[in-house]
Amino acid sequence: MKKFVLLIMIVCLASCKGDGDDASDFYPNVVTEFATVKTDDSGTMTQFTTDDERTYTISNPQKGYDKNPSYRTVCGYIPDGQSDTLYSLTGAYMLHDSTEVACEPDPIKVTSVWKSGRYINMHLSPLTQGGTQYWGYRIGETNDGTTHVSLHHRQNGDPQSYTTSVYASLSMNDFETIPAGNDIVLHIKTFQGEQVWTFKKP
């Protein structure tokens, strides 16, 4: 099972300036959604692609990142045609297969779970004292056109002192053997018991 470090990239990128008293001068029209942000061969963020496969050029490119990777993020941007202003950016875990990990998952608080495009997205509220926790998913049984998948979360000895906010995504592209239209049932162990969500594979 892989260890992931949550990348809190940018808190606020665009300044809010205005000459009048209109609230829009101070609170721009920001759209917030999951997106994949790419960097070029100089380590500059130049574009992002939303889950409905719309790609935008970033009008305020951000420098100093690794060269040529893609980051899974919660992206806040100010729409302006095909060249948008990046307003905020929060890193998200891209979950990977940890089916062969023997230990049982630890419980976690769940704020929300939803599907966008080919991703299942999660807003989680783990308890922490700032230590390293581990994240992945496990593939369970498949029967009658339904595949069961579970979030695999390990507390890893991190004391449960205060609540923080974590975003994570699971790509349904990982499930190459599951036909389109079949159900994917996500199970998450919480402190109140197991919660279940069902999604159709695109």
C-alpha positions in Angstrom: 0.0 0.0 0.0 1.4 3.4 -0.9 1.9 6.3 1.4 0.5 9.6 0.1 1.3 13.1 1.3 -1.7 15.5 0.8 -0.5 18.4 -1.4 -2.0 21.6 -0.2 -0.9 23.6 -3.2 -2.3 27.1 -3.1 -4.8 28.7 -0.8 -5.6 31.9 -2.7 -4.1 32.9 -6.0 -6.2 35.8 -7.3 -6.5 39.1 -5.6 -10.0 40.6 -5.2 -9.9 44.3 -6.1 -12.7 46.7 -6.7 -13.5 50.4 -6.9 -17.2 50.3 -6.0 -19.4 48.9 -3.3 -20.7 46.0 -5.4 -20.1 42.7 -3.6 -18.8 41.2 -6.9 -15.9 43.6 -6.7 -14.7 41.7 -3.6 -16.2 38.2 -4.2 -15.5 37.1 -7.7 -17.6 34.4 -9.5 -15.5 31.4 -8.5 -16.4 27.9 -9.8 -15.1 25.0 -7.6 -14.8 21.5 -8.8 -12.5 18.5 -9.1 -9.9 18.8 -11.9 -6.6 17.4 -13.2 -4.0 20.1 -13.3 -0.9 19.6 -15.6 2.5 21.1 -15.6 4.9 21.6 -18.6 8.5 20.7 -18.9 9.5 23.7 -16.9 7.4 22.7 -13.9 4.7 25.4 -14.6 1.0 24.8 -14.2 -0.4 25.8 -17.6 -3.8 24.1 -17.9 -6.4 22.0 -16.1 -9.1 19.6 -17.2 -12.4 19.2 -15.4 -14.1 15.8 -14.9 -16.5 16.5 -17.8 -13.4 16.7 -20.0 -13.3 20.5 -20.5 -9.7 21.8 -20.7 -8.8 25.4 -19.9 -5.6 27.4 -20.2 -4.5 29.0 -16.9 -4.2 32.8 -17.3 -2.0 33.1 -14.2 0.4 30.2 -14.6 2.0 28.8 -11.4 5.7 27.9 -11.3 7.9 25.8 -9.2 6.3 22.3 -9.4 7.6 19.0 -10.7 8.0 18.8 -14.5 5.3 17.2 -16.5 3.1 15.4 -13.9 -0.6 15.6 -13.4 -2.2 16.6 -10.0 -5.6 15.6 -8.9 -7.1 18.7 -7.2 -10.1 20.6 -6.0 -9.8 23.6 -8.3 -11.3 27.0 -7.8 -11.3 29.2 -10.9 -12.8 32.3 -12.4 -14.4 31.5 -15.7 -13.3 33.6 -18.7 -13.9 31.5 -21.9 -11.0 29.1 -22.5 -8.4 31.0 -20.5 -9.4 31.0 -16.8 -7.9 32.5 -13.7 -6.8 30.0 -11.1 -8.2 31.2 -7.7 -7.5 28.3 -5.3 -6.1 24.8 -5.5 -6.2 22.0 -3.0 -4.5 18.7 -3.5 -6.5 15.5 -3.4 -5.5 11.9 -2.9 -5.6 9.7 -6.1 -6.5 6.3 -4.6 -4.7 3.2 -5.8 -5.4 -0.5 -5.4 -4.4 -1.9 -2.0 -6.4 -5.1 -2.3 -3.5 -7.3 -1.1 -3.0 -5.3 2.1 -3.9 -7.8 4.9 -5.0 -5.4 7.7 -8.6 -4.2 8.2 -9.4 -0.6 7.4 -9.8 1.9 10.2 -13.0 4.0 10.5 -13.3 7.5 9.2 -15.8 10.3 9.1 -17.5 10.9 5.7 -18.7 14.3 4.7 -19.9 13.5 1.2 -19.4 11.1 -1.7 -20.3 11.7 -5.3 -19.5 10.9 -8.9 -18.2 13.3 -11.6 -17.2 12.1 -15.0 -15.2 8.8 -14.6 -14.3 9.5 -10.9 -15.8 8.7 -7.5 -15.0 11.6 -5.3 -14.9 11.7 -1.5 -14.8 14.5 1.0 -13.5 12.9 4.2 -13.0 14.2 7.7 -10.2 12.1 9.4 -9.2 12.5 13.0 -5.5 13.3 13.3 -2.7 14.8 15.3 -0.7 15.6 12.2 0.7 12.2 11.6 0.9 10.1 8.4 -2.2 8.1 7.4 -2.6 5.7 4.5 -5.2 5.6 1.8 -6.2 3.2 -1.0 -9.1 1.0 -2.1 -9.8 -2.7 -2.1 -11.7 -4.7 -4.8 -14.2 -7.2 -3.4 -16.7 -9.6 -4.9 -18.3 -9.2 -8.4 -21.7 -10.8 -8.9 -24.8 -10.2 -11.0 -23.2 -7.1 -12.7 -22.2 -5.5 -9.4 -18.6 -5.0 -8.2 -17.9 -4.2 -4.5 -15.1 -1.8 -3.7 -14.1 -0.5 -0.3 -12.1 2.5 0.9 -9.0 1.2 2.7 -7.9 3.8 5.3 -5.2 3.2 7.9 -4.9 5.5 10.9 -1.3 4.3 11.3 -1.1 5.2 15.0 -1.9 8.9 14.4 -3.8 10.0 17.5 -7.4 11.0 16.9 -7.1 14.5 18.3 -8.9 16.9 15.9 -10.8 16.7 12.7 -9.2 17.8 9.4 -10.5 17.8 5.8 -9.3 15.5 3.0 -10.4 15.0 -0.6 -9.8 11.8 -2.4 -10.8 10.3 -5.8 -11.0 6.8 -7.3 -10.8 6.5 -11.1 -13.3 4.1 -12.6 -10.8 3.7 -15.5 -8.9 1.4 -13.1 -11.6 -1.2 -13.4 -10.9 -2.2 -17.0 -12.6 -5.6 -16.6 -15.9 -4.1 -15.4 -18.3 -3.5 -18.4 -19.9 -0.1 -18.8 -23.3 0.2 -17.2 -22.4 -2.2 -14.3 -22.8 -1.1 -10.7 -19.8 -0.2 -8.6 -20.8 -0.3 -4.9 -18.4 1.7 -2.6 -18.2 0.7 1.1 -16.6 3.0 3.7 -16.2 2.0 7.3 -17.2 4.9 9.6 -17.5 5.3 13.4 -21.3 4.7 13.0 -20.8 1.5 10.9 -20.5 0.8 7.2 -21.9 3.3 4.7 -22.6 2.3 1.1 -22.9 4.2 -2.2 -23.8 2.8 -5.7 -22.6 4.2 -9.0 -22.9 3.2 -12.6 -19.6 2.7 -14.5 -19.6 5.0 -17.5 
